[in-house]
Amino acid sequence: MHHPFRARTQPRKTRLSLLLVALLSPLPALAQSTVGDILGHVPGATEGTVQIRHLDAGTTRETRINPDGRFRLPALSTGQYEVRITRADGSSEQRRVTVVAGQTTQADFARAATLETVRVRAIAAAPIDLGSVETRTTFTAEQLNTLPVARDITSISLLTPGTVASSSFFGPASFGGASAAENSYYVNGFNVTNLFDSLSFSEVPFQAIDQLDVQTGGYGARYGFSTGGVTSVNVKRGTNTWKGGFSWTTVPSSLRENAPDTLRSDGSILRSYDNNSSSSDVASAWAGGPLIEDKLFVFALGSLSRSDSTAFGGRTASGPRRASDPDTPAPPASLSASAQDYRSRDPYWLLKLDWYLNDRNHLEYTGFDNRQRYRYDYYDADYSSDQPDAEPGKRDYRGRKEGRAGGTTHVFKWTSQLTDDLTASVQHGRMRNHTGEYTLSPDGKRGDYEGDINAPDGECPYVVDRVLGKQVGCAVDSQLGLRSGSNERRTTQADLVWQLGNHQLGGGYSKEDWTSVQGTAYSSGAYWNLYANYAQRINFRTGGAIGVKQASWYLEDHWQVTDRLMLYAGLRNDSFDNRNGSGATFVKQDNIWQPRLGLSWDPTGDGDSKLYASLGRYSLPIAANVALRAATASYYTMDYFTYDGYDPVTGKPNITGSYRDGSADSVVNGADGSTPNPRAVASQGLKPYTQDEFILGYQRQLHSSNDWVDGWTLGAKLTLRRINQVIDDTCDSRALYNAAKAAGYDVSHWDSEWEVPGGLPGCWLYNPGSDLVLDIDVDGDGTPDSIRVPGEDLGPKAKRRYTSLTLSAEKRTERWYASASYTWAKLNGNYEGLVKSTNGQDDTGTTSDFDFKELSYGADGYLFNDRRHSIKLFGSYQLSPQWQVGANLLVQSGTPISCLGGGNGTFGTEFGYRGVFHTCNVGEDDIAKLGSSGRTPWTATFNPNVVYSPAALAGLSVQLSVINLFNSVKPVQVYEQRYDVNAAGTVTDYFNYGKARYNTTPRYARLQVQYDW
């Protein structure tokens, strides 16, 4: 589906992190990575008891030693535990271990207890977990607080092997070759992913994070809704000791560099960053402790974030060719640009309550508020000249846009140990986020969008004079979201874990309701492009209340066959029901089966090596936003007029008539304001979006008399991922017309095979490569007709193949820690995923990839997220009790570059898609294969930091981090459109082709002062 808007990214809050333990481990845990297990072995014992005590909460729990000497305690809260075994003869031993969320911690009674073994086990979990088939990395609060990277979830996830930054159009990372919209995010087991478009998620204040778990593959059957990665946050909780603190983190503008200037292809200035500025501060305070000792605990945190920035845009880079000389490119001479001041003030809070009714029952509440208020002040701007060293300056004030985002999340959970071997949990949560925007003109007039797609145009449409290359009129911004929008998720889930001998059986059921009230429109309802001899009006409006109902269940078994071998088998089943703005179902998918298998084997039997493998199928739901365009009333029309000048205040053209008698006018994708028949929106027998994954890995911990060699854990991992089926849309009315005609239906009332008659949907969900089967009224008699459109008439099957090999090494000692990895990866196919990076299309699940088969010509190649080589190295060194240093190094090869062009008439087509064909030269209809126009350069960033903790004031620490110390700024994405052709036949050339669109982050310094008590 074609979308006229490009994705916009809001300034994201940045926080920090360092010191990390990269562990590969399993998921025998209730809910998404909120608890962990203790697994132990008592050699020679055939019976006896095991008692554990949570050292922070004081709770205890018991179980029996099995006849083979093994025991397991599942679904434990994170933290330190004392494990005491009592044999049948009355003798006892104890160990101290640390439970990490989503992992199995070994309690080893094979060796005699010493102060050294107890102390070491209190520091970290086992380096190799033989109960694991998953690929995951867990970060603790201490590690997060000292890593020299940006302080947000995505930046932390990029430290893990196989994860790369996606396009800056979007924000979230790309895991294992998946697009940015294919990940799932959890807070205390509750899914906080924004299902409207799957491109954002609710974040808690950074200082509230106790553990951050990043799974990049091989995850078990309890996890769904992801073909990329799964990120889980566990927040801090109160203990029997009152603790608290405060921190202040600042990034001043004076310690921030700017990106280098970008030039157009004709050598003139495109964009200067010299006058840009940005600063931010985050102040947080927290406290936690017992309200009733051993029973009721609280943790509370408040945070206030401030962000201010000024940014200048670039000069116009595209110029229409003159009607008098259509074969000659015409670089725009305008020096006009735009500028904006951004400001946000974000007061966040978080509250965590834990009530241990007794040793077997735990009731908890997690609540947080991440509401954000922001504003943009817009200005006209001019460059001093077109020379390479020119700089921009502000001119006239255009007005302000005020906005809000975020909201509140409340999660309640009850966990009960029903018997020594049976544990159950029930969780219910609600996430409700509010969105809204409006504009204020310099004279105080307010502009907003209520969601009424049939409202008349307002006084200030967005108008661009394409001849002069600048905006004219009184519009403050080009587009607006709803004045009062919302997204809400309600989830209830139940999980059960049963320890049956050597089998840990798990199962669960969840039910989710997602509702969105969303919509978008151009300013005052219209976007005008003014050319020399005609004006083009684009009307794009969406709005409505849409929803998705989801139900899922899973079963799984972790079978500890022997001390050396663990087998895993799981089965997941998902069902989705997508509803349009009228509440009617337009897509319903039941029983999406997803089997998962895995094994973990210790080849040597000494516990220091592991061979592991996993094979699984994963599925994605259809994002809620699909309903706004595909199944709900909307407008997307293009009309052409003759005109005589324009209003100097509003910019509205003085219309004198229709251009070419309306022959260039069009309704794009059938969006004529009517509500499509829900039965005519999606192909019958639609198969689910699925991906298969295979992982094979090996880990080995070294032992040597050489202190440097001893203790390293080496790893190698092969990952293969392949898309099976995807769900996208086709808008090829020509193929529908031909199929109806071939079936004998009367289609004489169609004005053109390129445009469906009024009242019919113009795009249809289907599985690319398969037939499209619809109940749709093609002959206009008021009765739906059954039509089958052959798949070969619509285009190829979607393909995406990801292959990677990761080599890793890590070691942690008393004084230093280091983690290093190298990943070779190849990503190719004709489908990036749910979003499209080359043109920033964020219509999740309905990109333009398969709208017409001609768009697939040359589309099979190296995909945008294909980074062939990635080297990651980070760690820290404790110089003394007062001083610690750390560093993070990232070296990566570049991404593929494509050449896009074309438009009306390209490859014989007649529809309004401009600049998205894989063709590079005007009028030639040549094929420029995806990713065949070179690559962006290699990038290398080095981030050091230093932490000072004065002995004279215990609890105080001062930290300085420098991001990109050597200020190595390189393009990470370039402009890939070379030209386009509109319906009137006008060719527009782009003079920014191949130039930097987004760069690596220039150098900045961050200072943090923290006090813990």
Buried (B, 14 or more C-beta within 10 A) or exposed (E): BBBBBEBEBBBBBBBBBBBBBBBBBBBBBBBBBBBBBBBBBBEEBEEBBBBBBBBBBBBBBBBEBBEBBBBBBBBBBBBBBBBBBBBEEEEEBBBBBBBBBBBBBBBBBEEEBEEEBBEEBBEBBBBBBBBBBBBBBBBBBEBBBBBBBBBBBBBBBBBBBBBBBBBBBBBBBBBBBBBBBBBBBBBBBBBBBBBBBBBBBBBBBBBBBBBBBBBBBBBBBBBBBBBBBBBBBBBBBBBBEEBBBBBBBBBBBEBBBBBBBBBBBEEBBBBBBEBBBBBBBBBBBBBBBBEEEBBBBBBBBBBBBBBBBBBBBBBBBBBBBBEEEBEEBBBBEBBBBBBBBBBBEBEBBBBBBBBBEEBBBBBBBBBBBBBBBBBBBBBBBBBEEBEBEBBBEBBEBBBBBBBBBBBBBBBBBBBBBEEBBBBBBBBBBBBBBBBBBBBBBEEEBEBBBEBEBEBEBBBBBBBBBBBBBBBBBBBBBBBBBBBBBBBBBBBBBBBBBBBEEBBBBBBBBBBBBBBBBBBBBBBBBBBBBBBEEBBBBBBBBBBBBBBBBBBBBBBBBBBBEEBBBBBBBBBBBBBBBBBBBBEBBBBEBEEBEBEBBBBBBBEEEEBBBBBBBBBBBBBBBBBBBBBBBBBBBBBBBBBBBBBEEBBEEBBBBEBEEBBEEEEBBBBBBBBBBBBBBBBBBBBEEBBBBBBBBBBBBBBBBBEEEEEEEEBBBBBEBBBBBBBBBBBBBBBBBBBBBBBBBEBEBEBEEBEEBBBBBEBBBBBBBBBBBBBBBBEBBBBBEEEBBEBBBEBEBBBBBBBBBBBBBBBBBBBBEEEBBBBBBBBBBBBBBBBBBBBBBBBBBBBBBBBBBBBBBBBBBBBBBBBBBBBBEBBBBBBBBBEEEEEBBBBBBBBBBBBBBBBBBBBBBBBEBBBBBBBBBBBBEBBEBEBBBBBBBEBBEEBBBBBBBBBEBEEEEEEBBBBBBBBBBEBBBBBBBBBBBBBBBBBBBBBBBBBBBBBBBBBBBBBBBBBBEBBBE
